[in-house]
Amino acid sequence: MASERTDELYKVLLNRGYPKKFCAEIAYKNMNTDYTATRMLEYLL
């Protein structure tokens, strides 16, 4: 089960225009903890 931050990261990546498969790979396989997802969100926002 994904955390809220991981789901938020997925949505932000989608809104930036990245393909769904890429977003899922990054958010759910590579940035799957609150800490890593939060760090990536900080870079994106």
C-alpha positions as CSV (number, residue, x, y, z in Angstrom):
1,M,0.0,0.0,0.0
2,A,1.4,3.4,-1.0
3,S,1.8,6.3,1.3
4,E,0.0,9.6,0.9
5,R,3.3,11.2,-0.2
6,T,4.0,8.6,-2.8
7,D,0.5,9.1,-4.2
8,E,1.0,12.8,-4.2
9,L,4.3,12.4,-6.1
10,Y,2.6,10.2,-8.7
11,K,0.0,12.9,-9.3
12,V,2.6,15.7,-9.5
13,L,4.6,13.8,-12.0
14,L,1.4,13.2,-14.1
15,N,0.5,16.9,-14.0
16,R,4.0,17.7,-15.3
17,G,3.2,15.7,-18.4
18,Y,5.2,12.5,-17.8
19,P,3.8,9.2,-19.1
20,K,1.8,7.1,-16.6
21,K,4.2,4.2,-16.8
22,F,7.2,6.4,-16.0
23,C,5.3,8.1,-13.1
24,A,4.4,4.7,-11.6
25,E,8.0,3.5,-11.9
26,I,9.4,6.5,-10.2
27,A,6.7,6.9,-7.5
28,Y,5.9,3.4,-6.6
29,K,9.2,1.5,-7.2
30,N,12.0,4.1,-6.6
31,M,10.5,6.7,-4.3
32,N,8.3,4.4,-2.2
33,T,9.0,5.8,1.3
34,D,7.7,9.0,2.8
35,Y,11.2,10.4,3.1
36,T,12.2,9.8,-0.5
37,A,8.9,10.9,-1.9
38,T,9.0,14.1,0.1
39,R,12.5,14.9,-1.1
40,M,11.5,14.4,-4.7
41,L,8.4,16.5,-4.2
42,E,10.6,19.3,-2.8
43,Y,12.7,19.2,-6.0
44,L,9.7,19.2,-8.3
45,L,7.7,22.0,-6.5
